[in-house]
Amino acid sequence: MKLSPKLLLRFDDISENMNWKFMDKCELLFDEYNIRPLIGVIPNNQDSQLKSWPSKENFWDKVRSWQKKGWEISMHGYNHIYRSNTHGKDYFGYGGKSEFYGESYDHQCKKIKLGLKKFSDEKIKIRSFFAPNHTYDLNTFKSLDEHKIKYVIDGYGLYPYKKFNLVFIPQLFYNLKILPLGYQSTQIHLNTWSEKDLIQFENFTKRNQKKIICFDDLLNMPLNDKEFLIHNSITKITLKTLRRIRRFFKTNRNFN
Ligand SMILES: [Zn+2]
């Protein structure tokens, strides 16, 4: 099956406290180019680093206005507080700190439930989730399924795929990239941007306007097509190996 490459714009770490100057500029750009990104909102942000940003009054009105425009609002963790370190044993093998990995099923369920309640109180519809730092274990997936969240915006592969009764939309790179094939998601951390990064993002978006897809378009994708699964396996093996090698060298360097 031949499909032209597409990219979903996934924004991370969206909460009351963030770089609103850059977010407002992105919103103007998206309005002008008719782009509908996926916005990862932290329902109960307690992350002190993020909290150091200025707070937005009427934050939830803003989120509702994005939803009204057809932007997809996604749940990004619950409070963005890391409680464990996966030491590379998390489901995707990223390693590093985690809000969810290693917690009991009941604890993870409670967090997902509380997050969903906040969104529901604010009249925001949630269909998808992605964990802080890409770190999950099987209980995370079970908890998401239990709470009828069907989509995870993370994972290896060139195309979305179905597993554990969930649909995974692959997220592969830290920087902005469109591969010559496949449907994936990017990750955007505008709180870490400089003015130069903003300009680069604006130019990338304008240049690739036709390849940037919205969440609803992704849902019409055929899933687990045989050819897609082969592409996904090759990508997974390659990227996991590259990450392992990078982690190995990083660890050894730290011992010097
Ligand atoms: Zn995050």
Boltz pocket constraint, residues with backbone or C-beta under 6 A from the ligand:
constraints:
  - pocket:
      binder: B
      contacts: [[A, 12], [A, 13], [A, 76], [A, 80], [A, 131], [A, 132], [A, 133]]
      max_distance: 6.0
